[in-house]
């Protein structure tokens, strides 16, 4: 009986386990699926922390173009559409569907709903509901789970025959015909795989950005204030990317979804330009400010002070910082000649990037195992058949919006399906595997 061992019981690992067990049952292959999780208490803890506890499981508009290593991801997503497995009368059904991940979750009983920007959440609005259906599905399909098992090394079969050996921190050894490495975050670098597979350095992305000390003196005055606007990433005077949405000021820099997305592209020395009024085109800002001044002067009987001019447009703290950046005194009259300086501050409040701010808030880590070493249609190692790497352990990441979890589910499904198919083919040709222990 072949054993499929899955290292890591997070999103990718649990989905791989469910898919492997489903495929074994659908093909009639004999096998055991075992999940090894380093957490001493439970699997799926990382799922509970996603989406502020709500779990943004996917997106209604999935495109490979938003991912790092987009070509690899594109081939993987296309392959998934062709190998989506659904049990119907004991047969393996190949279906073409826009989002096989949602189909599988529907099979498991999860209902989802769509929010702004195509973000998909569980109907119950809690990440626990996602974990519940995955654990229930795995349990019903006979998946074995072992917690407190921290894998340190995977040894390849000698001469390409036999089983993989998985060596754990407690000095025990597991054996499996196929191994799916589904660890994420820092843990990806802690599992040594057979040569030539080497984990690239990991660095946190999709998080807040730290700015220079000089600029942090300004952001510190706005600590925890949120604004709805736009923010552009500039390099050498050219715009690299632009995001609209919430920007949150912190004592070290800026945070918020818009900033998180830019953090994937930002480099030290880049400039962040915050636009507080993104609905007003730059060429119309001067007219907007002068028309506002004229209207307020007509009503009040005198030209407003700079502080009064921004009242009702921005929070007082934000207005104060912008006036200082524009070189305007709060108590001074807002003159027509002040419009250009204020417009520049409103449309391009510049901050210089130093790097990632609070690493603990970063949603993914960039790096991991290079995608060129794996078959995109299965996530199987080209050098070691039967060894798969999925999810964040591969060098794939994407913006906020459900894309990273979608990759975790998708790659887990591909690898789980391929590993079980491998067991099926091995048994039909007389191959052998060993039970994990």
C-alpha positions as CSV (number, residue, x, y, z in Angstrom):
1,X,0.0,0.0,0.0
2,X,1.5,3.3,-1.1
3,X,1.8,6.2,1.4
4,X,1.5,9.8,0.4
5,X,3.1,12.0,3.1
6,X,2.3,15.7,3.3
7,X,4.7,17.9,5.3
8,X,2.7,20.8,6.6
9,X,-1.0,21.0,7.7
10,X,-1.8,24.5,6.5
11,X,-3.9,25.6,3.5
12,X,-1.9,23.9,0.8
13,X,-1.2,20.8,2.9
14,X,-4.8,20.1,3.9
15,X,-6.1,20.7,0.4
16,X,-3.4,18.3,-1.0
17,X,-4.5,15.7,1.6
18,X,-8.2,15.9,0.6
19,X,-7.4,15.8,-3.1
20,X,-5.0,12.9,-2.7
21,X,-7.6,10.9,-0.7
22,X,-10.3,11.7,-3.1
23,X,-8.2,10.6,-6.1
24,X,-7.2,7.4,-4.4
25,X,-10.8,6.5,-3.8
26,X,-11.9,7.6,-7.3
27,X,-9.2,5.5,-9.0
28,X,-9.5,2.5,-6.6
29,X,-5.9,2.7,-5.7
30,X,-4.7,1.4,-2.3
31,X,-3.0,4.0,-0.3
32,X,-2.7,6.0,2.9
33,X,-2.5,9.8,3.2
34,X,-0.6,11.2,6.2
35,X,-0.3,14.8,7.2
36,X,2.7,15.7,9.4
37,X,2.2,19.0,11.2
38,X,4.9,20.7,13.3
39,X,2.3,22.5,15.5
40,X,1.9,20.4,18.7
41,X,-1.8,20.9,18.9
42,X,-3.6,21.2,15.6
43,X,-3.5,21.5,11.8
44,X,-4.7,24.6,10.0
45,X,-3.8,27.3,12.6
46,X,-2.4,29.5,9.8
47,X,-5.8,29.4,8.0
48,X,-7.5,31.0,11.0
49,X,-5.2,34.0,10.9
50,X,-6.0,34.9,7.2
51,X,-8.2,37.8,6.2
52,X,-8.4,39.2,9.7
53,X,-10.0,35.9,10.9
54,X,-12.4,35.8,8.0
55,X,-10.3,33.9,5.4
56,X,-10.3,35.6,1.9
57,X,-10.2,32.1,0.3
58,X,-10.0,33.2,-3.4
59,X,-11.0,35.9,-5.9
60,X,-13.8,36.0,-8.5
61,X,-11.3,37.2,-11.1
62,X,-8.2,34.9,-11.0
63,X,-5.5,35.7,-13.5
64,X,-2.0,34.3,-13.6
65,X,-0.7,37.8,-14.5
66,X,-0.9,39.0,-10.9
67,X,1.5,36.4,-9.7
68,X,5.2,36.3,-9.4
69,X,6.5,33.7,-11.9
70,X,3.3,34.2,-13.8
71,X,4.1,31.8,-16.6
72,X,4.5,28.9,-14.2
73,X,1.3,29.8,-12.4
74,X,-0.5,30.1,-15.7
75,X,0.4,26.6,-16.7
76,X,-0.6,25.3,-13.2
77,X,-4.0,26.9,-13.3
78,X,-4.7,25.6,-16.7
79,X,-3.7,22.1,-15.7
80,X,-5.9,22.3,-12.6
81,X,-8.9,23.0,-14.8
82,X,-8.2,19.8,-16.7
83,X,-7.7,17.5,-13.6
84,X,-10.4,18.7,-11.2
85,X,-11.5,15.5,-9.6
86,X,-15.1,15.0,-8.5
87,X,-16.5,11.7,-7.3
88,X,-19.6,10.8,-9.4
89,X,-20.4,7.2,-9.2
90,X,-16.9,6.2,-8.4
91,X,-15.5,7.7,-11.6
92,X,-12.9,10.4,-12.0
93,X,-14.5,13.2,-13.8
94,X,-12.4,15.8,-15.7
95,X,-14.2,19.1,-15.8
96,X,-13.4,22.5,-17.2
97,X,-14.5,25.1,-14.7
98,X,-13.5,28.7,-14.1
99,X,-12.5,28.1,-10.5
100,X,-11.9,24.4,-9.6
101,X,-11.0,25.6,-6.1
102,X,-14.5,26.8,-5.5
103,X,-15.9,23.6,-6.9
104,X,-13.9,21.5,-4.5
105,X,-15.0,23.7,-1.5
106,X,-18.6,23.4,-2.7
107,X,-18.1,19.6,-2.7
108,X,-16.9,19.8,0.9
109,X,-20.0,21.9,1.9
110,X,-18.5,25.4,2.0
111,X,-20.7,28.3,0.8
112,X,-18.9,31.5,-0.3
113,X,-19.9,35.1,-1.0
114,X,-18.3,37.9,-3.0
115,X,-17.3,41.2,-1.6
116,X,-15.7,44.3,-3.2
117,X,-12.9,43.8,-5.7
118,X,-14.0,40.2,-6.2
119,X,-12.8,39.0,-2.8
120,X,-14.4,35.7,-1.8
121,X,-15.2,34.8,1.8
122,X,-17.0,32.0,3.5
123,X,-20.7,32.7,3.9
124,X,-20.3,32.3,7.7
125,X,-17.7,35.1,7.6
126,X,-15.3,33.1,9.8
127,X,-12.1,31.4,8.9
128,X,-13.1,28.6,11.2
129,X,-15.7,27.5,8.7
130,X,-13.1,26.9,6.1
131,X,-10.9,24.9,8.4
132,X,-13.9,22.9,9.6
133,X,-14.9,21.7,6.2
134,X,-11.3,20.8,5.3
135,X,-10.8,18.9,8.6
136,X,-14.1,17.1,8.3
137,X,-13.4,16.2,4.7
138,X,-10.0,14.9,5.5
139,X,-11.3,12.8,8.4
140,X,-14.2,11.4,6.3
141,X,-11.7,10.4,3.7
142,X,-9.4,8.6,6.1
143,X,-6.6,11.0,6.1
144,X,-4.2,10.5,9.1
145,X,-2.9,13.5,10.9
146,X,0.1,13.6,13.2
147,X,0.8,16.8,15.1
148,X,4.0,17.8,16.8
149,X,6.0,16.3,13.9
150,X,8.6,18.8,12.6
151,X,10.2,17.5,9.4
152,X,13.9,18.5,9.0
153,X,15.0,16.5,5.9
154,X,13.7,14.5,3.1
155,X,16.0,11.8,1.6
156,X,15.4,10.5,-1.9
157,X,15.1,6.8,-2.6
158,X,18.4,5.2,-3.5
159,X,19.0,4.8,-7.2
160,X,15.5,6.2,-7.7
161,X,13.8,3.1,-6.3
162,X,12.0,2.5,-3.0
163,X,10.6,5.1,-0.6
164,X,11.4,8.6,0.5
165,X,12.6,8.9,4.0
166,X,11.4,11.8,6.1
167,X,13.6,12.7,9.1
168,X,11.9,14.5,12.0
169,X,13.3,16.7,14.8
170,X,12.4,14.0,17.3
171,X,14.7,11.6,15.4
172,X,11.9,9.5,14.1
173,X,11.8,8.6,10.4
174,X,8.8,8.3,8.1
175,X,8.6,6.5,4.8
176,X,6.5,7.4,1.8
177,X,6.2,6.6,-1.9
178,X,5.4,10.3,-2.5
179,X,6.0,13.4,-0.4
180,X,4.3,16.7,-0.7
181,X,6.1,19.6,1.0
182,X,3.5,22.2,2.0
183,X,5.3,24.2,4.6
184,X,5.0,28.0,4.5
185,X,6.7,31.1,5.9
186,X,10.1,30.6,7.6
187,X,9.5,26.8,7.8
188,X,10.1,26.4,4.1
189,X,13.8,27.0,4.6
190,X,13.9,24.5,7.6
191,X,13.2,21.4,5.5
192,X,16.2,20.1,3.6
193,X,15.3,18.5,0.3
194,X,17.5,16.3,-1.9
195,X,20.0,18.0,-4.2
196,X,19.7,20.0,-6.4
197,X,16.6,21.4,-4.6
198,X,17.7,24.4,-2.5
199,X,15.4,26.9,-0.9
200,X,16.2,30.4,-1.9
201,X,16.4,33.1,0.8
202,X,13.1,34.1,2.1
203,X,12.0,37.7,2.7
204,X,8.7,39.1,4.0
205,X,6.5,40.9,1.5
206,X,2.9,42.0,1.4
207,X,3.2,44.1,4.5
208,X,3.7,47.6,5.8
209,X,6.6,49.8,4.6
210,X,9.1,51.7,6.7
211,X,10.2,55.1,5.6
212,X,13.2,57.2,6.4
213,X,13.7,58.7,9.8
214,X,13.0,62.2,8.5
215,X,9.7,61.1,6.9
216,X,8.8,59.0,9.9
217,X,8.7,62.3,11.9
218,X,5.6,63.2,9.8
219,X,3.9,59.8,9.8
220,X,4.4,59.5,13.5
221,X,2.1,62.5,13.9
222,X,-0.6,60.6,12.0
223,X,-0.1,57.3,13.7
224,X,-3.1,55.0,13.3
225,X,-5.0,57.5,11.1
226,X,-6.6,55.9,8.0
227,X,-7.3,57.7,4.8
228,X,-9.0,56.6,1.6
229,X,-6.9,57.6,-1.4
230,X,-4.3,56.4,-3.8
231,X,-0.6,55.7,-3.4
232,X,2.0,55.4,-6.2
233,X,5.4,53.7,-6.1
234,X,8.0,55.9,-7.9
235,X,11.5,55.0,-8.9
236,X,13.8,57.3,-10.7
237,X,11.0,59.7,-11.4
238,X,8.9,56.9,-13.1
239,X,5.8,55.3,-11.7
240,X,6.3,51.6,-11.0
241,X,2.8,50.9,-9.7
242,X,-0.3,52.7,-8.2
243,X,-2.9,51.4,-5.8
244,X,-6.2,52.8,-4.6
245,X,-7.6,52.1,-1.3
246,X,-7.0,52.6,2.4
247,X,-3.6,54.0,3.6
248,X,-2.9,53.8,7.3
249,X,-0.1,55.9,8.8
250,X,2.2,54.3,11.4
251,X,5.0,55.7,13.5
252,X,7.5,53.9,11.3
253,X,5.8,54.5,7.9
254,X,2.6,53.4,6.2
255,X,0.4,50.3,6.1
256,X,-3.0,49.3,4.6
257,X,-3.9,47.0,1.7
258,X,-2.7,49.5,-0.9
259,X,0.7,49.7,0.7
260,X,0.8,45.9,1.2
261,X,0.4,45.4,-2.6
262,X,3.1,47.9,-3.4
263,X,5.5,46.3,-0.9
264,X,5.9,43.4,-3.3
265,X,7.6,45.8,-5.7
266,X,9.2,48.4,-3.4
267,X,13.0,48.8,-3.0
268,X,14.9,50.9,-0.5
269,X,15.2,54.4,-1.9
270,X,11.9,54.3,-3.8
271,X,9.4,57.0,-3.2
272,X,5.8,56.6,-2.1
273,X,3.5,59.4,-3.3
274,X,0.2,59.6,-1.4
275,X,-2.7,61.1,-3.3
276,X,-5.3,62.3,-0.8
277,X,-7.8,63.3,-3.5
278,X,-7.5,60.7,-6.2
279,X,-10.9,61.5,-7.8
280,X,-9.6,65.0,-8.9
281,X,-7.2,64.9,-11.8
282,X,-3.9,66.7,-11.2
283,X,-4.5,69.2,-13.9
284,X,-7.8,70.2,-12.2
285,X,-6.4,70.5,-8.6
286,X,-5.5,74.2,-8.9
287,X,-9.0,75.1,-10.2
288,X,-10.6,73.0,-7.4
289,X,-8.6,74.8,-4.7
290,X,-9.2,78.3,-6.1
291,X,-12.9,77.6,-6.6
292,X,-13.1,76.3,-3.0
293,X,-11.3,79.4,-1.7
294,X,-13.6,81.7,-3.7
295,X,-16.8,79.9,-2.4
296,X,-15.6,80.0,1.2
297,X,-14.6,83.6,1.0
298,X,-18.0,84.6,-0.4
299,X,-19.7,82.7,2.5
300,X,-17.4,83.9,5.3
301,X,-16.8,87.4,4.1
302,X,-13.0,86.9,4.2
303,X,-10.5,84.6,2.8
304,X,-10.1,81.5,5.0
305,X,-6.9,80.7,6.9
306,X,-5.0,77.7,5.7
307,X,-6.2,75.6,8.6
308,X,-9.8,76.6,8.0
309,X,-9.4,76.1,4.3
310,X,-8.7,72.3,4.8
311,X,-11.3,71.9,7.5
312,X,-14.1,69.6,6.3
313,X,-11.8,68.2,3.6
314,X,-9.2,66.5,5.8
315,X,-8.8,65.5,9.4
316,X,-7.1,68.2,11.4
317,X,-4.0,66.1,12.0
318,X,-3.6,65.3,8.3
319,X,-4.2,68.9,7.4
320,X,-1.5,70.1,9.8
321,X,1.1,67.8,8.4
322,X,0.2,68.7,4.8
323,X,0.4,72.4,5.5
324,X,3.9,72.0,7.0
325,X,5.0,70.0,3.9
326,X,3.6,72.7,1.7
327,X,5.3,75.4,3.7
328,X,2.1,77.1,4.8
329,X,1.3,78.5,8.3
330,X,-2.0,77.2,9.6
331,X,-3.1,80.7,10.9
332,X,-2.1,82.5,7.7
333,X,-4.6,83.5,5.1
334,X,-4.8,81.0,2.3
335,X,-3.7,83.1,-0.7
336,X,-4.3,82.3,-4.4
337,X,-0.5,81.9,-4.8
338,X,-0.6,79.1,-2.2
339,X,-2.7,76.8,-4.4
340,X,0.2,75.3,-6.3
341,X,2.2,74.2,-3.2
342,X,-0.9,72.8,-1.5
343,X,-1.9,70.9,-4.6
344,X,1.5,69.3,-4.8
345,X,1.2,68.1,-1.2
346,X,-2.3,66.8,-1.6
347,X,-1.6,64.9,-4.9
348,X,1.9,63.7,-4.1
349,X,2.8,63.5,-0.4
350,X,6.2,62.0,-0.8
351,X,7.8,59.4,1.5
352,X,11.1,57.6,0.9
353,X,11.1,53.8,1.4
354,X,13.6,52.1,3.7
355,X,12.1,48.6,3.6
356,X,9.5,46.5,5.2
357,X,8.0,47.9,8.4
358,X,6.6,45.3,10.8
359,X,7.5,41.9,9.5
360,X,5.0,40.2,11.7
361,X,2.2,41.8,9.6
362,X,3.5,40.5,6.3
363,X,1.2,38.0,4.7
364,X,3.7,36.0,2.6
365,X,7.4,35.4,2.2
366,X,9.0,35.7,-1.1
367,X,11.6,33.1,-2.1
368,X,11.4,29.4,-1.5
369,X,12.1,26.7,-4.0
370,X,12.7,27.9,-7.6
371,X,9.7,27.1,-9.9
372,X,12.1,26.1,-12.7
373,X,12.9,22.9,-10.8
374,X,9.2,21.7,-10.9
375,X,6.6,20.6,-13.4
376,X,4.0,23.3,-13.4
377,X,1.2,20.8,-14.2
378,X,1.8,18.8,-11.1
379,X,4.3,20.8,-8.9
380,X,6.4,17.6,-9.0
381,X,10.2,17.9,-8.9
382,X,11.9,17.3,-12.3
383,X,14.9,15.7,-10.6
384,X,13.0,13.6,-8.0
385,X,9.7,11.9,-9.2
386,X,7.3,11.6,-6.4
387,X,8.5,14.7,-4.6
388,X,6.2,17.7,-4.7
389,X,6.5,21.3,-3.4
390,X,3.4,23.5,-3.1
391,X,2.0,26.7,-1.8
392,X,4.3,29.3,-0.2
393,X,7.2,26.9,-0.3
394,X,7.4,27.7,-4.0
395,X,8.7,31.1,-5.2
396,X,5.2,32.3,-6.0
397,X,3.3,35.3,-4.5
398,X,0.6,37.7,-5.4
399,X,-1.2,40.9,-4.2
400,X,-3.9,40.9,-1.5
401,X,-7.3,39.8,-2.5
402,X,-7.4,36.0,-2.1
403,X,-4.8,35.3,-4.7
404,X,-2.2,33.8,-2.4
405,X,-4.7,31.4,-0.7
406,X,-6.0,30.5,-4.2
407,X,-2.5,29.5,-5.1
408,X,-2.2,27.4,-1.9
409,X,-5.4,25.5,-2.7
410,X,-4.6,25.2,-6.4
411,X,-1.1,23.9,-6.0
412,X,-2.2,21.5,-3.2
413,X,-5.0,20.1,-5.4
414,X,-2.5,19.6,-8.3
415,X,0.1,17.8,-6.2
416,X,-2.4,15.7,-4.3
417,X,-4.1,14.6,-7.5
418,X,-0.7,13.8,-9.2
419,X,0.7,11.9,-6.1
420,X,-2.4,9.7,-5.9
421,X,-2.4,9.1,-9.7
422,X,1.2,8.1,-9.3
423,X,0.2,5.5,-6.7
424,X,-2.5,4.2,-9.0
425,X,-0.1,3.8,-11.9
426,X,2.5,2.2,-9.7
427,X,0.1,-0.4,-8.5
428,X,-1.2,-1.1,-12.0
429,X,2.4,-1.7,-13.1
430,X,3.5,-3.8,-10.1
431,X,5.3,-1.0,-8.2
432,X,5.4,-1.0,-4.4
433,X,5.4,1.6,-1.7
434,X,5.7,1.5,2.0
435,X,3.3,2.5,4.8
436,X,4.3,5.5,6.8
437,X,5.2,5.0,10.4
